[in-house]
Amino acid sequence: MYGLLVLNFIIPFVMIFVGYILKKHPVKDMTSGNGYNTPTSRKSQEHWDYAQSIAPNIFIGTGKTLGLVEIILCIALFLLNIPAQSVVFVGVIVGIIFLILGFYKTETGITSKFASKKI
């Protein structure tokens, strides 16, 4: 039953993996549909290039932090004798929050860099 706890590490693994892929193979073409592709990143080629440069590091860092949080969470809930299904549920919720945080940090980074250029 505790094998289910492996599910908690899917989101951090994917975040780190995608971050490394984007870092090793940055996408130059906005029309390809690949890379960090959001409306903010597609505003201009300059926005796109900046988004492709910061997104991998943000997602790798957030994924590593999430992995450590998941380990601590699993150990703490295991020591408190919480059922494995509940631990997985809490882990997935925490994972989704960190995933949203990764997008938020990237979007905030893009908008803050280009906000000063509007003035």
C-alpha positions as CSV (number, residue, x, y, z in Angstrom):
1,M,0.0,0.0,0.0
2,Y,2.9,2.4,0.7
3,G,4.0,1.9,-2.9
4,L,1.4,4.5,-3.7
5,L,3.7,7.1,-2.2
6,V,5.7,6.9,-5.5
7,L,2.8,8.8,-7.1
8,N,3.8,11.9,-5.0
9,F,7.0,12.1,-6.9
10,I,5.6,12.2,-10.4
11,I,5.0,16.0,-10.5
12,P,8.5,16.9,-9.2
13,F,10.1,14.5,-11.6
14,V,8.2,15.9,-14.6
15,M,9.0,19.5,-13.6
16,I,12.7,18.7,-13.3
17,F,12.7,16.6,-16.5
18,V,10.9,19.3,-18.5
19,G,13.1,22.0,-17.1
20,Y,16.2,20.1,-18.2
21,I,14.8,19.4,-21.7
22,L,13.9,23.1,-22.1
23,K,17.4,24.1,-20.9
24,K,19.3,21.7,-23.2
25,H,17.0,22.3,-26.2
26,P,15.6,25.9,-26.0
27,V,12.8,26.6,-28.5
28,K,13.6,29.5,-30.8
29,D,10.4,29.5,-32.9
30,M,7.2,30.9,-31.2
31,T,5.0,29.3,-33.8
32,S,6.2,25.7,-33.0
33,G,3.8,25.3,-30.0
34,N,6.7,24.0,-28.0
35,G,8.6,25.5,-25.1
36,Y,7.2,27.7,-22.4
37,N,4.2,28.8,-24.4
38,T,1.8,31.2,-22.7
39,P,0.1,34.4,-23.9
40,T,2.7,36.5,-22.0
41,S,5.6,34.7,-23.6
42,R,4.2,35.1,-27.1
43,K,3.8,38.9,-26.9
44,S,7.0,39.5,-28.8
45,Q,10.2,37.6,-29.8
46,E,12.0,39.3,-26.9
47,H,9.3,38.1,-24.4
48,W,9.6,34.6,-26.0
49,D,13.4,34.5,-25.7
50,Y,13.4,35.7,-22.1
51,A,10.7,33.2,-21.1
52,Q,12.7,30.4,-22.7
53,S,15.8,31.5,-20.7
54,I,14.1,31.7,-17.2
55,A,11.4,29.0,-17.3
56,P,13.8,26.0,-17.2
57,N,15.7,27.2,-14.1
58,I,12.4,28.1,-12.3
59,F,10.9,24.7,-13.1
60,I,14.0,22.8,-12.1
61,G,14.3,24.7,-8.8
62,T,10.6,24.4,-8.0
63,G,10.7,20.7,-8.9
64,K,13.7,20.1,-6.6
65,T,12.0,22.0,-3.8
66,L,8.8,20.1,-4.3
67,G,10.7,16.8,-4.2
68,L,12.1,17.7,-0.8
69,V,8.7,18.9,0.4
70,E,7.2,15.6,-0.7
71,I,9.8,13.5,1.0
72,I,9.3,15.5,4.3
73,L,5.5,15.3,3.9
74,C,5.6,11.5,3.3
75,I,7.9,10.9,6.3
76,A,5.8,13.1,8.6
77,L,2.5,11.6,7.6
78,F,3.9,8.1,7.8
79,L,5.1,8.7,11.3
80,L,1.6,10.0,12.2
81,N,0.1,6.8,10.8
82,I,-2.0,8.6,8.2
83,P,-3.4,6.2,5.5
84,A,-1.4,6.0,2.2
85,Q,-4.4,7.2,0.2
86,S,-4.6,10.4,2.3
87,V,-0.8,11.0,1.9
88,V,-1.1,10.6,-1.9
89,F,-4.1,13.0,-2.0
90,V,-2.2,15.6,0.1
91,G,0.9,15.1,-2.0
92,V,-1.0,15.6,-5.3
93,I,-2.6,18.8,-3.9
94,V,0.9,20.1,-2.8
95,G,2.3,19.1,-6.2
96,I,-0.4,21.1,-8.1
97,I,0.2,24.1,-5.9
98,F,3.9,24.0,-6.7
99,L,3.2,23.5,-10.4
100,I,1.0,26.6,-10.4
101,L,3.8,28.4,-8.4
102,G,6.3,27.6,-11.1
103,F,4.0,29.1,-13.8
104,Y,3.3,32.1,-11.5
105,K,7.0,32.8,-10.9
106,T,7.8,32.6,-14.6
107,E,4.9,34.9,-15.6
108,T,5.9,37.3,-12.9
109,G,9.5,37.3,-14.0
110,I,8.5,38.0,-17.6
111,T,6.1,40.8,-16.7
112,S,8.4,42.5,-14.3
113,K,11.3,42.5,-16.8
114,F,9.2,44.1,-19.5
115,A,7.1,46.4,-17.2
116,S,10.0,48.8,-16.9
117,K,10.3,49.1,-20.7
118,K,6.7,50.5,-21.0
119,I,7.5,53.6,-19.1
